Amino acid sequence: MSLRPAGSELIPAATREVAWAAFPKGSLAIRIRDELGVLFVDEDFAEAFSTRGQPALSPARLALVSILQFTQNLSDRKAAEAVRARIDWKYALGLELTDPGFDHSVLCEFRLRLIDNGLEQRVFDAVLEHAREAGLVRSGGRQRTDSTHVLAAVRAMNRLEKVHETLRAALNAPAVVAPDWLVTVAETEWWDRYDARTEEFRMPKQMATKVELANQIGADGMRLLLAVYSKEAPPWLRNVPAVEILRRIWIQEFRDEEGRVRWRTSQEQPASSARLVSPYDEDARVGVKRDTQWDGFKVHLTETCDDGEPHLITDVATTPAPGSDYGVLPIVHEGLVERGLLPAEHLVDAGYMSADVVVAAKRDHNVEMVGPMMPGTSWQKSGEGTIPVSAFTIDWDNETITCPQGKISKRWAHEVDKGGREVIRVQFARKDCTPCPVRPQCTRASIPRRRITLRVREQYEVLQQARTNQDSPEWKARYQARQGIEGTIAQAVNGFRARRSRYRGTAKTHLQHLLTAAAINLTRIDAWLMGMPLAPTRTSHFAALAA
């Protein structure tokens, strides 16, 4: 497909006349076109198309259709029908009333072109750029970030169902590309055991029977893998995606004990960050947050939150389900730098806050992080009558610590912890700690001497200052503005169906999140232009009685 730019700057006269007759008060699509102008031009997507070949449909129009599609949660087929049938969409796209539109499969192909050429961010950024030109978003001010879980576009399965479905999928792939070879290696029992989908297969209820079936499935899968990697099999068969996923899941789920395949226990499995949860989406992972467990991803949304201005989403990050949120903020800040939308004040919850993140944000981008720090976890800090680190006097210049009993530390060493962070290990002398009268309140170590691990000075001081400030009424009033991000998460989940991914894989899921955020921004810009105030927090009738 080749790119032949077809301008959509002018709206056909007939389309304009009929649209305003049908929508005398306007609609979202009409108001966005009139207020923000043409959001995209074909040249923005030139990298995704060749200079030769059959002319492609206008990528600028397809980008706008993709966003309008997400404003109303339409499928590709319904979105293509809207282009043919809806007058306000033709107005926004600059199409003639007689334009027949396009086949719905074009939208899927367009999304793949965006991903393959790294242009998915450009769709989201273009909406923000036009909003900035209209004075609706700016750098500086306050922004806030929060995340929510996203379910993968695959069925949730337990471990037994997963291995059964993985082997069934691995048998179906050679059945298409190498049927003659598969007939020669398949066992007779396999047709009864793996012909139906897992949800149609009656799984045993007793644990011993489950383990027996799992071991049987493991042995069957191992026989298939040995056949695939034998000299008699076509070499290219090893590169079939379903076969490769079978190999990876079998390594995670089974072990070979002297030629006998055994199902691993849950303790023998790899970490959740590496463990596949489905043969149909190799990027999805299992995530756990308090009482919630899910298979999929997390999406992090950042939005402006200054009074008197529309609250627009400025950054979208899609990450694996497991793991902490500490590493997301540097990525968010880099993205905001590229868009010229860095805030002066960034409000987040405790999941994003750490001393090194706060120091890096201030040092690299002059952004002040506002959020609660996690409390210390040592038993000395939580116990009554114990001696926490804060009771010691730290002399940073001379690299010593003095305990409440007046004893001075003997060792001060700069090291790196398991997370790769620079820390300071401090140790007191055994001869000072052994006879100490308050030693039971200070240390429980088998070797009676106090050991202390500190962050580097800048991080330590930031951490202590933050923990002191967050108890003040002034800080709590300042931090209260972060609560509004919960409403944005609710709008994305309830109004734009962001809880479940439409597509498989991280790249496609991230594109969905970008299109969803762009759709939310257009919806909020339209509400701002209509003079609609921000909705207050809902209060139930029963809760209102307390007031």
C-alpha positions in Angstrom: 0.0 0.0 0.0 1.3 3.5 -0.9 0.5 6.8 0.8 -1.3 9.3 -1.5 -2.1 12.3 0.8 -5.8 13.3 0.5 -6.4 16.5 2.4 -9.4 16.6 4.7 -9.0 20.3 5.7 -12.2 21.3 3.9 -15.6 20.0 4.9 -17.8 19.5 1.8 -20.6 22.1 1.6 -23.4 19.5 1.5 -22.0 17.7 4.5 -21.7 20.9 6.5 -25.3 21.9 5.6 -26.9 18.6 6.4 -24.8 18.1 9.6 -25.8 21.4 11.1 -29.4 20.8 10.1 -29.4 17.4 11.8 -27.4 18.5 14.8 -28.4 22.2 15.5 -26.6 22.0 18.9 -23.7 20.1 17.5 -22.2 16.8 18.7 -18.9 15.6 20.0 -17.5 14.9 16.6 -18.7 18.2 15.2 -17.5 20.4 18.1 -14.1 18.7 18.2 -13.7 19.4 14.4 -14.7 23.0 14.8 -12.7 23.8 17.9 -9.5 21.7 17.4 -9.5 21.6 13.6 -7.9 18.7 11.7 -6.2 16.5 14.3 -4.1 14.4 11.9 -2.6 14.8 8.4 -1.5 11.8 6.3 2.1 12.9 6.4 2.2 12.0 10.1 2.0 8.4 9.2 4.3 8.3 6.1 6.7 5.8 7.7 4.0 3.2 7.8 3.4 3.2 4.0 5.4 2.6 0.9 5.9 5.1 -1.9 4.7 2.5 -4.5 1.7 0.3 -4.9 -2.0 0.6 -4.6 -3.2 3.9 -2.8 -4.1 3.3 0.8 -7.0 4.9 2.6 -6.2 8.1 4.4 -4.3 7.2 7.6 -5.2 10.6 9.1 -8.9 9.7 8.8 -8.4 6.2 10.1 -6.6 7.6 13.1 -9.6 9.9 13.9 -12.0 7.0 13.3 -10.0 4.9 15.8 -10.4 7.5 18.5 -14.1 8.1 17.7 -14.6 4.4 17.8 -13.3 4.3 21.4 -15.4 7.2 22.5 -18.5 5.0 22.0 -16.9 1.5 22.6 -17.6 0.4 19.1 -16.3 -2.7 17.4 -14.4 -2.4 14.1 -17.5 -3.4 12.2 -19.7 -0.9 14.0 -17.1 1.9 13.6 -17.0 1.2 9.8 -20.8 1.4 9.7 -20.7 4.7 11.6 -18.4 6.2 8.9 -20.9 5.2 6.2 -24.1 6.1 8.1 -23.4 9.0 10.6 -23.5 12.5 9.3 -21.5 14.0 12.2 -18.7 11.5 11.7 -18.6 12.4 8.0 -18.4 16.1 9.1 -15.4 15.4 11.4 -13.7 13.4 8.7 -14.3 15.9 5.9 -16.1 13.3 3.8 -18.8 13.7 1.2 -22.3 12.5 2.1 -22.0 9.9 -0.7 -18.7 8.4 0.6 -19.2 4.6 0.9 -16.6 4.3 3.7 -14.4 1.2 4.0 -14.4 -2.4 5.0 -14.0 -2.9 8.8 -10.9 -5.0 8.4 -9.0 -1.9 7.4 -9.0 -0.7 11.0 -7.2 -3.9 12.2 -4.6 -3.5 9.5 -4.1 0.2 10.4 -3.4 -0.7 14.0 -0.9 -3.3 13.0 0.9 -0.6 10.8 1.0 1.8 13.8 2.6 -0.9 16.0 5.0 -2.2 13.4 6.3 1.3 12.7 6.3 2.6 16.3 3.6 5.3 15.6 1.0 4.4 18.2 2.1 7.2 20.5 1.7 9.7 17.7 -2.1 9.3 17.7 -2.3 10.1 21.4 0.2 13.0 21.2 -1.6 14.7 18.4 -4.7 15.2 20.5 -2.6 16.7 23.3 -0.8 19.0 20.9 -4.0 20.4 19.6 -5.4 20.8 23.1 -2.2 22.7 24.1 -2.6 25.0 21.0 -6.1 25.7 22.2 -4.9 26.6 25.7 -6.5 23.6 27.4 -3.3 21.9 28.7 0.1 23.3 29.7 3.4 22.4 31.4 3.9 23.2 35.1 1.0 23.0 37.5 -0.1 19.8 39.2 -0.5 16.3 37.8 -1.4 13.0 39.4 -0.8 9.3 38.5 -2.5 6.0 39.4 -2.8 2.5 38.0 -5.4 -0.2 37.7 -5.3 -3.8 36.6 -6.2 -4.9 33.1 -7.5 -8.4 32.2 -5.9 -10.1 29.3 -8.0 -11.1 26.3 -7.8 -14.8 27.3 -9.8 -17.1 29.6 -8.5 -17.4 33.1 -7.3 -21.0 33.7 -5.9 -22.9 36.6 -2.6 -24.8 36.2 -4.2 -28.0 35.1 -6.4 -26.3 32.6 -3.4 -24.3 31.3 -1.2 -27.3 30.5 -4.2 -29.2 28.9 -5.1 -26.2 26.7 -1.4 -25.6 25.8 -0.9 -29.1 24.5 -4.2 -29.0 22.7 -3.1 -25.8 20.9 0.3 -27.3 20.1 -1.5 -30.3 18.5 -3.8 -28.1 16.5 -0.9 -26.1 14.9 0.9 -29.0 13.3 -2.5 -30.4 12.3 -2.7 -27.4 9.9 0.9 -27.0 8.7 2.1 -30.6 8.9 -0.9 -33.0 9.1 0.9 -36.0 7.5 3.8 -35.8 10.0 1.4 -35.4 13.0 -0.5 -38.5 12.1 2.6 -40.6 12.3 3.6 -39.4 15.8 0.2 -38.9 17.6 -0.9 -41.5 20.1 -4.4 -43.0 19.7 -5.5 -41.7 23.1 -4.7 -38.2 22.1 -7.8 -37.8 20.0 -10.0 -38.5 22.9 -7.9 -36.5 25.4 -7.3 -33.3 23.4 -10.0 -33.0 20.8 -12.3 -30.7 22.8 -11.5 -27.3 24.4 -10.5 -27.3 28.0 -13.7 -25.8 29.2 -15.6 -28.7 27.7 -13.3 -31.2 29.3 -14.5 -32.6 32.6 -11.6 -32.1 35.0 -11.2 -34.3 38.1 -12.0 -33.0 41.5 -9.7 -35.0 43.7 -6.1 -33.7 44.1 -4.5 -37.1 43.6 -6.5 -37.6 40.3 -5.5 -34.1 39.2 -1.8 -34.8 39.7 -2.2 -38.1 37.9 -3.8 -36.3 34.9 -1.3 -33.5 34.9 1.6 -36.1 34.8 -0.1 -37.8 31.9 -0.5 -34.5 30.0 3.1 -33.7 30.8 4.3 -37.1 29.4 2.2 -36.6 26.2 3.6 -33.1 25.7 7.1 -34.3 26.2 6.6 -37.0 23.6 5.4 -34.4 21.2 8.4 -32.2 21.8 10.8 -35.1 21.4 9.1 -35.9 18.1 9.3 -32.2 17.0 13.0 -32.0 17.8 13.9 -35.4 16.2 15.8 -35.7 13.0 12.7 -37.1 11.2 10.6 -33.9 11.8 10.8 -30.9 9.5 13.2 -28.4 11.1 10.9 -25.5 10.6 8.3 -27.1 12.8 10.3 -26.0 15.9 9.6 -22.4 15.0 5.8 -22.7 15.0 4.7 -20.3 17.8 2.3 -22.9 19.5 5.2 -25.4 19.7 7.6 -22.9 21.1 5.0 -21.9 23.8 4.5 -25.6 24.6 8.3 -25.9 25.2 8.4 -22.8 27.5 5.3 -23.8 29.5 6.6 -27.4 29.9 9.9 -26.1 31.3 7.9 -24.0 33.8 5.3 -26.7 34.7 7.2 -30.0 34.6 10.5 -31.6 35.5 12.2 -34.7 34.2 13.1 -37.2 36.9 15.1 -40.1 35.4 13.0 -40.2 32.3 9.7 -39.7 34.2 7.8 -36.4 33.7 6.5 -34.9 37.0 4.3 -31.9 37.6 6.0 -29.2 39.6 4.7 -28.1 42.9 3.7 -24.4 43.2 6.9 -23.8 45.2 9.0 -25.1 42.3 7.5 -22.8 39.7 9.4 -19.7 38.4 8.5 -16.2 39.5 5.3 -14.7 38.4 7.1 -12.1 36.2 8.4 -15.0 34.0 5.5 -17.5 34.2 3.2 -17.7 31.2 -0.5 -17.9 32.1 -2.0 -18.8 28.7 -0.8 -20.4 25.4 -2.6 -17.6 23.6 -0.9 -14.5 25.1 2.7 -14.9 25.9 2.9 -11.4 27.4 0.2 -11.7 30.0 1.3 -12.4 33.5 -0.4 -13.0 36.9 -0.7 -10.0 39.2 -1.7 -9.8 42.8 -2.7 -6.7 44.7 -4.1 -7.2 48.2 -7.1 -9.5 47.6 -7.2 -9.1 43.8 -5.5 -11.5 41.5 -5.7 -11.3 37.7 -4.0 -12.4 34.5 -3.0 -9.6 32.3 -1.3 -6.1 32.6 -1.5 -2.8 34.5 -2.2 0.6 33.0 -0.9 3.8 34.6 -2.7 7.0 33.8 -1.3 10.5 34.4 -3.6 13.6 34.2 -3.6 17.3 34.9 -5.5 18.4 38.0 -5.3 22.2 38.3 -8.4 24.1 39.3 -10.2 26.0 36.6 -8.8 23.9 33.7 -9.9 20.6 32.1 -8.4 17.5 33.5 -6.7 15.8 30.5 -4.6 12.6 30.5 -1.0 13.4 29.6 0.7 10.0 29.8 -0.3 6.4 29.4 2.0 3.5 30.4 1.2 -0.2 30.1 3.3 -2.6 32.3 3.3 -6.3 33.2 0.9 -7.2 36.0 3.5 -8.3 38.6 6.0 -6.0 40.2 6.0 -2.6 41.9 5.2 0.8 40.5 8.5 2.4 41.5 10.1 2.0 38.1 7.2 3.6 36.2 7.6 7.2 37.2 11.0 7.8 35.4 9.3 6.5 32.2 6.3 8.8 32.8 8.5 11.8 33.3 10.6 11.1 30.2 7.3 10.9 28.2 6.1 14.2 29.6 9.5 15.8 28.7 9.0 14.7 25.1 5.6 16.3 25.0 6.7 19.4 26.9 4.1 18.8 29.7 6.2 18.2 32.8 4.4 19.2 36.0 5.9 21.2 38.8 4.1 19.0 41.3 3.3 15.3 40.9 0.9 13.6 43.2 1.0 9.8 43.6 0.1 7.1 46.1 2.5 5.2 48.3 3.0 2.5 45.6 5.1 5.0 43.5 7.0 6.7 46.3 10.6 5.9 47.2 13.5 8.0 48.2 15.4 7.4 45.0 12.4 8.3 42.9 11.8 11.5 44.7 15.5 12.5 44.5 15.7 11.6 40.8 12.5 13.5 39.9 13.8 16.7 41.5 17.4 16.3 40.2 16.5 15.4 36.6 13.3 17.2 35.9 12.8 19.7 38.8 9.5 17.9 39.6 8.4 17.8 43.3 6.9 14.5 44.2 4.0 14.5 46.7 2.9 11.2 48.2 3.1 9.2 51.4 6.2 7.2 52.1 6.0 3.6 53.3 6.7 3.3 57.0 9.8 1.5 58.2 9.4 -2.2 58.5 12.0 -3.1 61.1 10.8 -4.6 64.4 12.6 -1.8 66.3 10.3 0.8 64.7 7.0 -1.0 65.4 7.7 -2.3 68.9 7.0 -0.4 72.1 10.1 0.6 74.1 12.4 -0.4 71.2 15.2 1.6 69.7 14.7 2.5 66.1 17.3 4.1 63.7 15.8 7.5 64.3 17.1 7.3 67.9 20.7 7.2 66.7 22.8 10.3 65.8 24.3 10.2 62.3 27.5 12.0 61.6 27.6 12.0 57.8 30.8 13.9 57.5 32.8 11.6 59.7 30.9 8.5 58.6 29.9 7.4 62.1 26.7 6.7 64.1 26.3 7.2 67.9 23.8 5.1 69.7 21.6 6.4 72.6 24.1 4.8 75.0 26.9 7.0 73.6 28.7 4.2 71.7 30.2 5.0 68.3 29.9 2.6 65.3 33.1 0.8 64.1 32.2 0.0 60.5 30.8 2.2 57.7 30.7 0.6 54.3 29.2 1.6 50.9 27.6 -1.4 49.3 24.8 -2.4 46.8 21.7 -4.2 48.0 19.7 -7.0 46.2 17.7 -4.4 44.3 20.9 -2.8 42.9 20.6 0.4 45.0 23.5 2.0 46.8 23.3 1.6 50.6 25.4 2.2 53.6 26.0 -0.7 56.0 26.9 0.4 59.6 28.0 -2.0 62.4 28.7 -1.5 66.1 31.4 -3.3 68.0 30.5 -6.6 69.7 32.3 -5.5 72.9 30.1 -2.4 73.1 26.8 -4.2 72.4 27.3 -7.4 74.5 27.2 -5.7 78.0 24.7 -3.0 76.9 21.7 -3.0 79.3 19.2 -2.1 76.5 20.4 -4.7 74.0 17.1 -6.7 73.9 15.3 -3.5 72.8 18.0 -2.8 70.2 19.0 -6.0 68.5 17.9 -9.7 68.4 20.9 -10.9 66.4 22.6 -14.1 67.4 25.9 -12.2 67.4 25.1 -9.4 69.8 25.9 -6.2 67.9 23.6 -3.7 66.2 23.7 -3.5 62.4 22.0 -0.6 60.5 21.4 -0.2 56.8 21.0 3.4 55.5 20.2 5.0 52.2 22.8 7.4 50.9 22.6 10.7 52.6 20.5 12.6 50.1 17.9 9.8 49.9 17.9 9.3 53.7 17.2 12.9 54.4 14.5 13.1 51.8 12.9 9.9 53.3 12.9 11.2 56.9 11.6 14.7 55.9 8.8 13.2 53.8 7.7 10.9 56.7 7.7 13.9 59.0 5.8 16.2 56.6 3.0 13.7 55.8 1.6 13.8 59.3 0.9 17.6 59.1 -2.6 19.0 58.2 -1.0 21.2 55.6 0.5 18.2 53.7 -2.8 16.3 54.0 -4.8 19.2 52.5 -2.2 19.5 49.7 -2.3 15.7 49.0 -6.1 15.7 48.9 -6.0 16.6 45.2 -4.7 13.2 44.3 -8.1 11.6 45.0 -9.6 12.8 41.7 -7.5 10.2 39.8 -9.8 7.5 41.2 -12.6 9.1 39.2 -10.5 8.9 36.0 -9.8 5.3 36.6 -13.5 4.7 37.2 -14.4 6.6 34.0 -11.9 4.5 32.0 -13.1 1.2 33.4 -16.9 1.9 33.4 -17.3 4.3 30.5 -14.6 3.1 28.2 -14.2 -0.6 29.1 -10.5 -0.4 29.9 -10.7 -3.2 32.4 -10.3 -5.9 29.7 -7.9 -5.8 26.8 -9.5 -6.1 23.4 -6.3 -7.6 21.9 -3.5 -10.0 22.8 0.0 -8.9 23.6 1.5 -5.9 25.3 1.9 -3.8 22.1 -1.7 -4.1 21.1 -3.0 -3.6 24.6 -0.9 -0.4 25.0 -2.3 0.9 21.7 -5.8 0.2 23.1 -4.9 2.2 26.2 -3.6 5.1 24.1 -6.7 5.2 22.0 -8.9 5.0 25.2 -7.0 7.9 26.8 -7.3 10.0 23.6 -11.1 9.2 23.5 -11.4 10.3 27.2 -9.5 13.5 26.4 -11.8 14.3 23.5 -14.8 13.6 25.7 -13.5 15.9 28.4 -12.6 18.6 26.0 -16.1 18.5 24.6 -17.6 18.7 28.1 -15.4 21.7 28.8 -16.5 23.4 25.6 -20.1 22.8 26.6 -19.5 24.4 30.0 -20.3 21.2 31.9 -18.7 21.3 35.4 -16.7 18.5 36.9 -19.0 15.9 38.6 -18.7 15.9 42.4 -17.9 12.7 44.3 -21.1 10.7 44.7 -22.6 10.3 48.2 -25.2 7.7 48.9 -28.5 8.7 50.6 -27.5 6.8 53.7 -24.1 8.5 54.0 -25.7 11.9 53.4 -27.7 11.4 56.7 -24.5 11.7 58.6 -24.2 15.2 57.4 
